[in-house]
Amino acid sequence: MKALITALALCVATPALSQQATTAPGGTLRVLDKITGTTQDIEFRNGQTQMVGLLAITLTECRFPSGNRTGDAYTLLTVVYNNSADPVFRGWMIASAPALNALDHPRYDVWALRCSSE
């Protein structure tokens, strides 16, 4: 019983471990046009909007694990189709898990690839 109380006290006293992230100056996204079958890798700066076909893609921020620039990329994106008032996607995409929070569009797919170093 004493061991259980000690273990519980240690668990409560130990802060939760979380991975720290660093913001990169930009990132690279891959866009697939499902109709033509073409892909494009596009470099963005944070806050930049670029047109790809009928999509207006804005990369708000790109983050990576601190101390591991080649680690996973986390990108905050807004994607607007054909000048619509409402975006078809707004949220975080993770390079290692693109299906976790994916753009659901009949013509286009967008993936986060990596954060830029400069």
Secondary structure, 3 states (H helix, E strand, C coil): CHHHHHHHHHHHHCCCCCCCEEEECEEEEEEEECCCCEEEEEEEECCEEEEECCEEEEEEEEEEECCCCCCCCEEEEEEEECCCCCCCEEEEEECCCCCCCCCCCCCEEEEEEEECCC
